[in-house]
Amino acid sequence: MATLDEWTAEVSRELGLEPAVMDQKAVLDVARDVARGVARPAAPLTAYLLGVAVGRGTEPAAAAALVAGLVETWMAYQPVRDDT
């Protein structure tokens, strides 16, 4: 994961953010779950929305948990799909 860590540090630095405030694992877990449970293109969009919510003051772990719950609900009520 050295490349991912380096990329995260570089982007954070350029955007004026502190990399330590981001829970990399939580963001990646949310993106993975959305990609698998909703649709692949929904993963980066959801990660963006997660970031907007956190930027507006939502606690990061709470935002990630909320999205995880939405994915679970979505999967329970959507027909099986094959978009590979």
C-alpha positions in Angstrom: 0.0 0.0 0.0 3.0 2.3 -0.2 1.7 3.8 -3.4 -1.7 4.5 -2.0 -0.2 6.1 1.1 2.1 8.2 -1.0 -0.7 9.3 -3.2 -2.9 10.1 -0.2 -0.2 12.2 1.3 0.5 14.1 -1.9 -3.2 14.8 -2.7 -3.8 15.8 1.0 -0.8 18.2 0.9 -1.9 19.8 -2.4 -5.5 20.2 -1.1 -4.2 21.7 2.2 -5.5 18.7 4.2 -4.0 16.8 7.0 -3.7 13.1 5.9 -4.0 11.9 9.5 -7.6 13.1 9.8 -8.7 10.7 7.0 -9.6 7.1 7.9 -8.3 5.5 4.7 -9.6 2.1 5.6 -13.1 3.4 6.3 -13.2 5.2 2.9 -11.9 2.2 1.1 -14.4 -0.1 2.8 -17.3 2.1 1.9 -16.2 2.3 -1.7 -15.7 -1.5 -1.9 -19.2 -2.2 -0.4 -20.9 0.3 -2.6 -19.1 -1.0 -5.7 -20.1 -4.6 -4.9 -23.6 -3.9 -3.5 -24.9 -1.0 -5.6 -22.8 -0.4 -8.7 -19.2 0.2 -9.5 -19.7 3.8 -10.7 -21.5 4.6 -7.4 -18.3 4.0 -5.4 -16.4 7.2 -6.3 -19.6 9.2 -6.2 -20.4 7.9 -2.7 -16.9 8.5 -1.5 -17.2 12.1 -2.7 -20.6 12.5 -0.9 -19.0 11.0 2.2 -16.3 13.7 2.0 -18.8 16.5 1.5 -20.8 15.3 4.6 -17.6 15.1 6.7 -16.6 18.5 5.4 -19.9 19.9 6.6 -19.4 18.5 10.1 -20.7 14.9 10.1 -18.4 12.7 12.2 -16.5 10.4 9.8 -17.2 7.1 11.5 -20.9 8.0 11.7 -21.0 8.9 8.0 -19.3 5.7 7.0 -21.7 3.6 9.2 -24.7 5.4 7.7 -23.6 4.6 4.2 -22.8 1.0 5.1 -26.3 0.7 6.4 -27.7 2.1 3.3 -25.8 -0.4 1.2 -27.2 -3.2 3.3 -30.7 -1.9 2.9 -30.2 -1.4 -0.9 -28.9 -4.9 -1.3 -31.9 -6.4 0.5 -34.5 -4.7 -1.7 -32.8 -4.6 -5.1 -33.0 -7.5 -7.6 -29.9 -9.5 -8.2 -27.8 -7.8 -10.9 -24.9 -8.6 -13.1 -23.0 -5.5 -14.2 -19.5 -6.9 -14.3 
